[in-house]
């Protein structure tokens, strides 16, 4: 069993003993700590919750809602929802925060509590540490008396509210999408996207939708991470139904990727690139992604005459950098699009609307649109080290070796070599270094990773 407590929340596998898995004891303690923290931080006693469709979701929801009631917090329950929908709902409800019950792309045995602030954004590093510290002192927690218990209000209106906000965006052209008469196949991995994605597409005027795995029962038909190896059935469906494209989302609908009309993958790294290209052409401005995302976004941004900046890995870091640089769009290379005109959070639904407008306006096939962008390949590797080894010292020696190359140390070590880069990051949960490298070919990207691994082995005397 696994239980991971981090600044962004708590996640783990369902069952086992307290402290080893995500058990009711852990859920109650962590929820109570967060509720007390929200009340003290904001003076508000209202929290929005919503969940994806995974099997344990209803059980976890019941524990969270009851715990919040027991400490005097009022709960607005969106039921089956998406991560971006909960994020949108928190400020609209003037709530103190929100809890999203989802383990994102993790397999079905996992679940998690993701924590939001009053703006509907993920809590930051300092705030997360405060919640974790409070959770360790919950043995003396005092619960509310009967007349002071919180209430629970079910609200299923936010799917439509979220969609309406997307349709109202100036860059989303519903009439153009309707006229394009797109035929679209979708894979929603039997989670809440099976409700939200078809509803959005219909609202955008899409008449022909081939639904694959859209029953929100949490029985994932394949690994729920939207990677090419997990989307074979969607690729086959696109070709078989002669669809114009395929759309895949993860269980909580904050990651988005596309399949071309010929069944080839558009590439999750290029979701943000394509949507950003469209936004840049329409209104111009700066962009942000994390250090491990493709440099194609930088190329597209600079080609448009604007500035690209990289943030440390993690959505909250990307959001902070976007605010700092006044970025008009940003996100992560895992298919996460952040469009601040709507809200500061990864949102597959707004990504779909912007992409379809872009595609309709271009008049191109999806494969042609993909071919219009710089082509890069990312190689993902890892290097296992001895327990207790000083990884920071090792990375410093690698930095010294390449001191004359452009490099960043805001999150591990990223070194740039002309149109290539390598990013070395230590894992927070394992004694490993993650090694991401990018180049213009798979061969070159792998060679760059091999070169840096050899450098580190030399330093270690291996």
C-alpha positions as CSV (number, residue, x, y, z in Angstrom):
1,X,0.0,0.0,0.0
2,X,1.1,3.6,-0.6
3,X,0.3,6.9,1.1
4,X,2.0,10.1,-0.1
5,X,1.6,13.4,1.8
6,X,2.7,16.4,-0.2
7,X,2.2,20.1,-0.3
8,X,-0.5,19.7,-2.9
9,X,-2.6,17.2,-0.9
10,X,-2.7,13.6,0.1
11,X,-2.9,10.6,-2.3
12,X,-2.5,6.9,-2.0
13,X,-3.9,3.4,-2.7
14,X,-7.3,2.5,-1.1
15,X,-7.1,0.2,1.9
16,X,-4.5,-1.2,4.2
17,X,-3.5,0.3,7.6
18,X,-3.6,3.9,8.5
19,X,-0.4,5.6,7.4
20,X,0.3,2.9,4.8
21,X,-2.6,3.4,2.5
22,X,-5.4,6.0,1.9
23,X,-7.7,4.9,4.7
24,X,-10.7,6.6,6.4
25,X,-8.5,7.6,9.3
26,X,-6.0,9.4,7.0
27,X,-8.8,11.0,5.0
28,X,-10.6,12.3,8.2
29,X,-7.4,13.7,9.7
30,X,-6.3,15.4,6.6
31,X,-9.7,16.8,5.7
32,X,-10.2,18.2,9.2
33,X,-6.8,19.9,9.2
34,X,-7.6,21.5,5.8
35,X,-11.0,22.6,6.9
36,X,-9.7,24.2,10.1
37,X,-6.9,25.8,8.1
38,X,-9.4,27.3,5.6
39,X,-11.5,28.7,8.4
40,X,-8.6,30.3,10.1
41,X,-7.0,31.5,6.9
42,X,-10.1,33.0,5.2
43,X,-12.7,33.4,7.9
44,X,-15.1,31.4,5.6
45,X,-16.9,28.2,6.5
46,X,-17.8,27.1,2.9
47,X,-15.8,24.5,0.9
48,X,-16.6,23.2,-2.6
49,X,-16.0,19.5,-3.4
50,X,-16.2,17.4,-6.5
51,X,-14.9,14.0,-7.6
52,X,-14.0,12.0,-10.7
53,X,-15.8,8.7,-11.3
54,X,-13.2,6.3,-9.8
55,X,-14.6,3.4,-7.8
56,X,-13.6,4.7,-4.4
57,X,-14.9,8.2,-5.1
58,X,-18.2,8.0,-3.4
59,X,-16.7,6.5,-0.3
60,X,-14.0,9.1,-0.1
61,X,-16.6,11.9,-0.8
62,X,-18.8,10.7,2.1
63,X,-15.9,10.8,4.5
64,X,-14.8,14.2,3.4
65,X,-18.3,15.7,3.4
66,X,-19.1,14.3,6.9
67,X,-15.8,15.5,8.3
68,X,-16.3,19.0,7.1
69,X,-19.8,19.1,8.5
70,X,-18.4,17.8,11.8
71,X,-16.2,20.9,12.2
72,X,-18.8,23.4,11.2
73,X,-18.0,23.8,7.5
74,X,-20.7,24.1,4.9
75,X,-20.2,21.9,1.8
76,X,-21.1,22.6,-1.8
77,X,-21.0,19.2,-3.5
78,X,-20.7,19.2,-7.3
79,X,-20.9,15.4,-7.4
80,X,-19.3,13.9,-10.5
81,X,-17.2,16.8,-11.8
82,X,-13.8,17.7,-13.2
83,X,-10.8,19.3,-11.6
84,X,-11.2,22.6,-13.7
85,X,-14.9,22.7,-12.9
86,X,-14.3,22.7,-9.2
87,X,-11.6,25.3,-9.7
88,X,-14.1,27.5,-11.5
89,X,-16.8,26.9,-8.8
90,X,-14.8,28.0,-5.8
91,X,-14.6,31.7,-6.5
92,X,-18.1,31.8,-8.0
93,X,-19.4,30.3,-4.7
94,X,-17.2,32.7,-2.7
95,X,-15.9,29.7,-0.8
96,X,-12.8,29.5,1.3
97,X,-11.4,26.6,-0.7
98,X,-12.1,23.4,-2.5
99,X,-11.2,19.7,-2.4
100,X,-11.0,17.7,-5.7
101,X,-11.3,14.0,-5.1
102,X,-9.2,12.5,-7.8
103,X,-5.9,10.7,-8.3
104,X,-5.7,12.2,-11.8
105,X,-4.0,9.7,-14.2
106,X,-3.2,7.1,-11.5
107,X,-4.8,3.6,-11.8
108,X,-8.1,2.7,-10.2
109,X,-6.7,1.6,-6.8
110,X,-5.5,5.2,-6.2
111,X,-7.4,8.2,-5.0
112,X,-6.4,11.6,-3.6
113,X,-7.5,14.9,-2.1
114,X,-6.3,17.9,-4.1
115,X,-6.5,21.2,-2.2
116,X,-7.5,24.6,-3.6
117,X,-7.4,28.1,-2.1
118,X,-10.2,30.7,-2.2
119,X,-9.2,31.7,-5.8
120,X,-9.8,28.1,-7.0
121,X,-6.0,27.6,-7.5
122,X,-3.8,24.9,-5.9
123,X,-2.4,25.9,-2.5
124,X,1.2,26.9,-2.6
125,X,4.3,25.3,-0.9
126,X,4.0,27.3,2.3
127,X,0.3,26.7,2.6
128,X,0.7,23.0,1.9
129,X,3.3,22.7,4.7
130,X,0.9,24.5,7.1
131,X,-1.9,22.0,6.4
132,X,0.5,19.0,6.8
133,X,1.8,20.3,10.1
134,X,-1.7,20.9,11.3
135,X,-2.7,17.4,10.4
136,X,-0.1,16.0,12.7
137,X,-1.7,17.7,15.7
138,X,-5.3,16.7,15.0
139,X,-5.5,14.3,18.0
140,X,-6.7,17.2,20.1
141,X,-9.2,18.4,17.5
142,X,-12.5,19.8,18.9
143,X,-15.6,19.0,16.8
144,X,-18.7,21.2,16.5
145,X,-21.7,20.7,18.7
146,X,-25.0,19.7,17.2
147,X,-26.4,23.3,16.6
148,X,-23.1,24.3,14.9
149,X,-22.7,21.4,12.4
150,X,-22.2,22.3,8.7
151,X,-24.6,21.7,5.9
152,X,-24.3,19.9,2.6
153,X,-25.8,21.3,-0.6
154,X,-25.8,19.3,-3.8
155,X,-25.2,21.5,-6.9
156,X,-25.2,19.9,-10.3
157,X,-25.3,23.2,-12.2
158,X,-21.6,23.7,-12.7
159,X,-21.1,21.6,-15.8
160,X,-23.3,24.0,-17.7
161,X,-21.9,27.1,-15.9
162,X,-18.4,25.9,-16.9
163,X,-19.4,25.3,-20.5
164,X,-21.2,28.7,-20.7
165,X,-18.1,30.5,-19.5
166,X,-16.1,28.7,-22.2
167,X,-18.6,29.6,-24.9
168,X,-18.5,33.2,-23.9
169,X,-14.7,33.5,-24.5
170,X,-14.0,35.8,-27.4
171,X,-11.6,33.4,-29.0
172,X,-14.1,30.5,-29.0
173,X,-16.0,30.6,-32.3
174,X,-19.0,28.2,-32.0
175,X,-20.4,29.1,-35.4
176,X,-17.2,28.3,-37.1
177,X,-16.9,25.0,-35.4
178,X,-20.5,24.2,-36.2
179,X,-19.9,24.9,-39.9
180,X,-16.9,22.7,-40.0
181,X,-19.1,19.7,-39.2
182,X,-16.4,17.8,-37.4
183,X,-16.8,14.1,-36.8
184,X,-15.0,13.4,-33.5
185,X,-14.2,10.2,-31.6
186,X,-13.6,10.6,-27.8
187,X,-12.0,8.4,-25.1
188,X,-13.0,9.5,-21.6
189,X,-11.6,6.5,-19.8
190,X,-15.0,5.8,-18.1
191,X,-14.7,8.8,-15.8
192,X,-16.5,12.2,-15.5
193,X,-15.2,13.3,-18.9
194,X,-17.8,10.9,-20.3
195,X,-20.4,13.4,-19.1
196,X,-18.6,16.7,-19.6
197,X,-16.8,16.2,-23.0
198,X,-19.9,15.2,-25.0
199,X,-21.9,18.0,-23.4
200,X,-19.2,20.5,-24.4
201,X,-18.9,19.2,-27.9
202,X,-22.7,19.4,-28.4
203,X,-22.7,22.9,-27.1
204,X,-19.9,23.8,-29.6
205,X,-22.1,22.5,-32.4
206,X,-20.5,19.1,-33.1
207,X,-23.1,16.8,-34.4
208,X,-21.2,13.5,-34.8
209,X,-19.6,12.2,-31.7
210,X,-18.3,8.6,-31.5
211,X,-18.1,7.8,-27.8
212,X,-15.5,5.4,-26.5
213,X,-15.4,4.5,-22.7
214,X,-17.8,7.3,-21.7
215,X,-19.7,5.4,-18.9
216,X,-18.6,7.1,-15.7
217,X,-18.3,4.0,-13.5
218,X,-14.6,4.2,-12.7
219,X,-13.7,0.9,-14.4
220,X,-10.8,2.2,-16.5
221,X,-10.5,0.1,-19.7
222,X,-6.8,0.9,-20.0
223,X,-4.1,2.8,-18.1
224,X,-5.8,6.2,-17.7
225,X,-2.8,8.3,-18.5
226,X,-3.4,9.7,-22.0
227,X,-0.2,8.5,-23.6
228,X,0.0,7.0,-27.1
229,X,0.4,3.4,-25.9
230,X,-2.9,3.7,-24.0
231,X,-4.9,5.2,-26.8
232,X,-4.7,2.4,-29.4
233,X,-8.4,1.8,-29.3
234,X,-9.1,5.5,-29.9
235,X,-6.7,5.6,-32.8
236,X,-8.5,2.6,-34.3
237,X,-11.9,4.2,-33.7
238,X,-10.8,7.4,-35.5
239,X,-9.8,5.5,-38.6
240,X,-12.7,3.0,-38.5
241,X,-15.3,5.8,-38.2
242,X,-13.4,8.1,-40.6
243,X,-13.4,10.8,-37.9
244,X,-11.7,14.1,-38.3
245,X,-9.9,13.7,-35.0
246,X,-9.8,11.9,-31.7
247,X,-9.9,13.5,-28.3
248,X,-8.7,11.9,-25.1
249,X,-8.8,13.2,-21.5
250,X,-7.6,11.8,-18.2
251,X,-10.1,10.9,-15.4
252,X,-10.3,14.4,-13.9
253,X,-10.3,16.2,-17.3
254,X,-7.3,18.5,-16.8
255,X,-5.1,16.7,-19.4
256,X,-5.9,16.7,-23.1
257,X,-4.5,15.0,-26.2
258,X,-5.5,14.5,-29.7
259,X,-5.4,11.8,-32.4
260,X,-5.0,12.8,-36.1
261,X,-7.4,11.8,-38.7
262,X,-5.1,9.0,-39.9
263,X,-4.9,7.5,-36.4
264,X,-1.4,8.9,-35.6
265,X,-0.9,10.7,-32.3
266,X,-0.8,14.5,-32.3
267,X,1.4,14.3,-29.2
268,X,0.4,15.5,-25.7
269,X,3.4,17.9,-25.7
270,X,1.9,19.6,-28.7
271,X,-1.6,20.2,-27.2
272,X,-0.3,23.3,-25.5
273,X,1.8,24.3,-28.5
274,X,-1.1,24.2,-30.9
275,X,-3.5,26.0,-28.6
276,X,-0.9,28.6,-27.7
277,X,-0.1,29.2,-31.4
278,X,-3.8,30.0,-32.0
279,X,-4.0,32.4,-29.0
280,X,-0.7,34.1,-29.9
281,X,-2.0,34.8,-33.4
282,X,-5.2,36.3,-32.1
283,X,-4.0,38.5,-29.2
284,X,-0.3,38.1,-28.7
285,X,1.6,37.9,-25.4
286,X,4.0,35.8,-23.3
287,X,3.8,32.1,-22.6
288,X,5.0,29.7,-19.9
289,X,5.5,26.0,-19.6
290,X,7.6,23.9,-17.2
291,X,11.3,23.0,-17.6
292,X,10.5,19.5,-18.8
293,X,8.1,20.6,-21.6
294,X,9.0,20.8,-25.3
295,X,10.9,23.8,-26.6
296,X,8.4,23.9,-29.5
297,X,6.4,26.3,-27.4
298,X,9.4,28.6,-27.1
299,X,9.9,28.5,-30.9
300,X,6.2,29.3,-31.6
301,X,6.2,32.1,-29.1
302,X,9.4,33.7,-30.3
303,X,8.3,33.4,-33.9
304,X,5.3,35.4,-33.0
305,X,7.5,38.1,-31.4
306,X,6.8,37.4,-27.7
307,X,8.7,36.0,-24.7
308,X,8.6,32.4,-23.4
309,X,9.7,31.6,-19.9
310,X,10.1,28.2,-18.1
311,X,8.9,27.4,-14.6
312,X,9.7,24.7,-12.2
313,X,7.7,21.5,-12.7
314,X,4.3,21.6,-11.0
315,X,1.1,23.5,-11.9
316,X,1.4,26.0,-9.0
317,X,4.9,26.9,-10.2
318,X,3.7,27.4,-13.8
319,X,0.8,29.6,-12.5
320,X,3.1,31.7,-10.4
321,X,5.4,32.3,-13.4
322,X,2.5,33.1,-15.6
323,X,1.3,35.8,-13.2
324,X,4.8,37.1,-12.8
325,X,5.3,37.4,-16.6
326,X,1.7,38.4,-17.6
327,X,1.5,35.3,-19.8
328,X,-1.7,35.0,-21.8
329,X,-1.4,31.2,-22.0
330,X,0.7,28.5,-20.4
331,X,0.7,25.0,-19.0
332,X,2.6,21.7,-19.0
333,X,3.7,19.3,-21.7
334,X,1.5,16.6,-20.3
335,X,-1.4,18.0,-22.2
336,X,-2.3,20.6,-19.6
337,X,-3.6,24.0,-21.0
338,X,-3.9,27.0,-18.6
339,X,-5.9,29.9,-20.1
340,X,-6.0,32.6,-17.5
341,X,-8.8,34.5,-19.2
342,X,-11.0,31.7,-17.9
343,X,-9.1,30.6,-14.8
344,X,-5.6,29.7,-13.6
345,X,-5.8,25.9,-13.8
346,X,-5.2,23.1,-16.3
347,X,-8.4,22.7,-18.2
348,X,-9.0,20.2,-21.0
349,X,-12.5,21.6,-21.8
350,X,-11.2,25.1,-22.7
351,X,-8.4,23.4,-24.5
352,X,-10.9,21.5,-26.7
353,X,-12.8,24.6,-27.5
354,X,-9.8,26.7,-28.5
355,X,-8.2,23.8,-30.5
356,X,-11.4,23.2,-32.5
357,X,-11.7,26.9,-33.3
358,X,-8.1,26.9,-34.4
359,X,-8.7,23.8,-36.5
360,X,-11.9,25.1,-38.1
361,X,-10.2,28.4,-38.9
362,X,-7.1,26.8,-40.4
363,X,-9.1,24.6,-42.8
364,X,-6.4,22.0,-42.3
365,X,-6.5,18.3,-41.4
366,X,-5.2,17.6,-37.9
367,X,-2.1,15.9,-39.3
368,X,-1.3,19.0,-41.4
369,X,-1.7,21.2,-38.4
370,X,0.7,19.0,-36.4
371,X,3.2,19.1,-39.3
372,X,3.3,22.9,-39.2
373,X,5.1,22.9,-35.8
374,X,8.7,22.3,-35.1
375,X,9.3,18.6,-34.5
376,X,11.0,17.5,-31.4
377,X,11.3,14.2,-29.5
378,X,11.5,13.9,-25.7
379,X,13.3,10.9,-24.1
380,X,12.4,10.1,-20.5
381,X,14.9,8.1,-18.4
382,X,15.9,7.7,-14.8
383,X,19.1,6.7,-12.9
384,X,18.9,4.9,-9.6
385,X,21.3,6.0,-6.9
386,X,22.3,4.6,-3.5
387,X,20.0,5.5,-0.7
388,X,21.2,8.6,1.2
389,X,23.4,9.8,-1.6
390,X,23.8,13.6,-1.9
391,X,22.0,14.2,-5.2
392,X,22.3,18.0,-4.9
393,X,26.1,17.7,-4.8
394,X,26.1,15.4,-7.8
395,X,24.0,17.9,-9.8
396,X,26.3,20.7,-8.8
397,X,29.3,18.8,-10.2
398,X,27.4,18.2,-13.5
399,X,26.6,21.9,-13.6
400,X,30.2,22.8,-13.1
401,X,31.2,20.6,-16.1
402,X,28.7,22.4,-18.3
403,X,29.1,25.8,-16.7
404,X,29.5,27.6,-20.1
405,X,26.2,26.2,-21.5
406,X,23.0,28.1,-20.8
407,X,21.4,26.4,-17.8
408,X,18.8,26.7,-15.0
409,X,18.9,25.5,-11.4
410,X,15.4,26.5,-10.3
411,X,14.3,22.9,-10.4
412,X,17.2,20.4,-10.5
413,X,19.4,21.2,-13.4
414,X,18.5,22.0,-17.0
415,X,21.2,22.4,-19.6
416,X,20.6,23.7,-23.1
417,X,22.7,22.7,-26.2
418,X,21.6,24.7,-29.2
419,X,18.2,23.1,-30.1
420,X,18.6,20.3,-27.5
421,X,18.2,20.2,-23.8
422,X,18.5,17.8,-20.8
423,X,16.7,18.2,-17.5
424,X,17.9,16.4,-14.4
425,X,15.6,16.3,-11.4
426,X,15.7,14.3,-8.2
427,X,12.6,12.4,-7.2
428,X,10.8,13.4,-4.0
429,X,9.8,9.8,-3.4
430,X,12.6,7.6,-4.7
431,X,16.4,7.6,-4.7
432,X,16.5,8.4,-8.4
433,X,17.3,11.2,-10.8
434,X,14.8,11.7,-13.6
435,X,16.5,12.5,-16.9
436,X,14.4,14.2,-19.6
437,X,16.1,15.1,-22.8
438,X,14.8,16.6,-26.1
439,X,16.2,16.8,-29.6
440,X,15.1,16.8,-33.2
441,X,15.2,13.0,-33.3
442,X,14.6,10.1,-31.0
443,X,18.2,8.9,-31.6
444,X,19.7,12.3,-30.7
445,X,17.5,12.7,-27.6
446,X,18.5,9.2,-26.3
447,X,22.2,10.0,-27.1
448,X,22.0,13.1,-25.0
449,X,20.5,11.3,-22.1
450,X,23.1,8.5,-22.4
451,X,25.9,11.2,-22.4
452,X,24.6,12.8,-19.2
453,X,24.2,9.4,-17.4
454,X,27.8,8.6,-18.4
455,X,28.9,12.0,-16.9
456,X,27.2,11.2,-13.6
457,X,28.6,7.7,-13.5
458,X,32.1,9.2,-14.0
459,X,31.6,11.6,-11.2
460,X,30.4,8.8,-8.9
461,X,33.4,6.7,-9.9
462,X,31.1,4.0,-11.3
